[in-house]
């Protein structure tokens, strides 16, 4: 009987993943990862309730379960890069790094020590194999597809994972959980960055990065006010700028168009959003799935943020990444996020961190 170690988060998706594999006759073991030590603003360890839910689900399924603490690895491999990116004026995506560096890194090694021949997670994605190469594909539920967050996985990692929810919709997953009386059936999905939870983002970040106040200026150079730290703002942001109506300026909301680190200036515009649009981008490196294409230039589709509709692009392979040219100008492309490529069949071709933006 093949042993599968399931990454259990305390949510409905991983619960049903374990259930389905047990029904298929596998020897299933639940493994809960603790990736963050800090308590929330109310003094609660936010992982405690999740682990209790994992224990209840595994008891109901009559499968063994364990917990492993990867907080040190998470801090070194994910959180320190997260802070570094903010210092550089970027907006990082720690979920992508967590998948590559933790969930499909130390987690796999620990699972092997438990006798795992494969691991499984509750991600909404699909893996297929053809002639020894592993392909990452979109799942059946287009509203939940998580291939965007898995774009950095390599062939070794993809060869060792199962995604049992690949052909299910979220409504079906919740129905299955309810039919088997799993306590996670109606549990709310977690959102946002895992180590921040429900806390105020600015308050959290200020504990790790000292905020440096600076000027807010219009694209014409007019001083409009003062910001509380460039790291707190993202390209395209409308709310929370604190500059309101300006004397002598037209009516309409202001929005962020640039963060100038050299002068510590937040540059904003009003009305016409033309300054938010770009014609292309370059990435810092690129992870190809399964292997780099033979063509150095080709057309395909891309996403620049989770749940964005596919956008047509022209790809040019470069020595240190790729250059993408957009078929139509794209709004609020953000350095530090990921450009993820797809073909028309729904195969994820890989992804790379957005480095420079072509205006």
Residue, then its C-alpha position, 0 to 999 in steps of 0.5 A: x500500500x503506497x504511503x501518501x503524506x498530506x500537507x494538512x492546514x486545518x482547512x477544508x481543501x486539505x481535509x478533503x484531500x486526505x479523505x479522498x486519498x484514504x477512500x482510494x486505498x492509500x496509507x494516508x498520514x497527515x502532516x501539519x506545518x508550523x511556519x510562524x512563531x509569533x502571536x497575533x495582536x490578541x496574544x493568540x498563536x494563530x496556528x493553534x486552532x488550525x492544528x486542533x482542526x487537523x487533529x479532529x479531521x485526522x481522528x475522524x478519518x482514522x489516520x495518523x498525524x504529526x506536526x513539524x516546525x519550519x519556522x526557522x526555514x520559513x524566516x530564512x528562506x521566505x520572510x527575509x526575502x519578503x523584507x528585502x523586497x520591501x526595502x527595495x520598493x517592491x511588492x513581494x509574493x511570499x506565497x510563491x516562495x513558500x511553495x517553492x522553499x517550504x511546502x515543496x522543500x523541507x516538507x517533502x524531505x520530512x515526508x520521506x522520513x515518514x515513509x512517503x512515496x508521494x505527498x499531496x496538498x489541497x492546491x487547485x492544480x493538476x500535474x500530468x506526466x509525459x515521457x518523463x516530463x511533468x507538466x503543471x496544468x490549470x484545474x477544473x475550477x477556474x475561479x480557484x486555480x492556483x497554478x499562479x502560486x506554483x509557478x516556481x516548482x521544479x521537475x523533482x518537486x512536481x514528480x513527487x506531488x499529487x493534487x487530488x482536487x484537480x477535477x473538483x470545484x470548490x462547491x463540490x469539495x465543501x459538499x464532500x466535507x459536509x457529507x462526511x461530517x468533517x468540522x472544516x466543511x464550512x470553515x472560512x478560507x484563509x486570505x492574505x499573507x499567512x504570517x500577518x493574518x488579520x492584523x493591520x499590515x502597516x503595524x506588522x511591517x513597522x515592527x521589522x522595517x523602520x518607516x521613513x517618511x517622505x514627500x508625496x508629489x504629483x507627476x508634475x512635481x507639485x508637493x501634495x503631502x507626506x507619506x508614512x513610508x514607501x513600503x506601505x504603498x503599491x502601484x495603482x493604490x487609490x485609498x489611504x493616501x491622505x491627500x484628499x482634494x487639493x487646492x487648484x487641482x481638478x476633482x478626482x481620486x489620486x493614485x500611486x504611479x511610482x515609488x522613487x527610492x532615490x528621493x524617497x518620494x511617492x509619485x501620484x497622479x489624478x484622473x487619466x490613468x495612462x501613467x499606470x499602463x505599461x507595454x511590457x516587462x522583464x523578469x529576473x530569471x525564469x523557471x520553465x515548466x517542464x523545460x525551456x521552449x526551443x523557440x527563443x521568441x513565441x506568443x502565449x498568455x500570461x498572468x501578472x496577478x492571481x485570478x487575472x484573466x489570461x493576457x496575450x503576450x510575446x515572449x523573448x527568452x533572454x540570458x537572465x530571464x524573459x522579456x514580455x511584450x503585451x498585446x494590449x497595455x497592462x495596468x499596474x504591473x508591480x515589481x516583485x510580483x510574478x509573470x506566469x505564462x500559459x499556453x492555450x491548452x492551459x499548461x503553465x509554462x513557468x514564471x519569473x519575478x517581475x524586475x523591470x517595467x517597460x513604459 
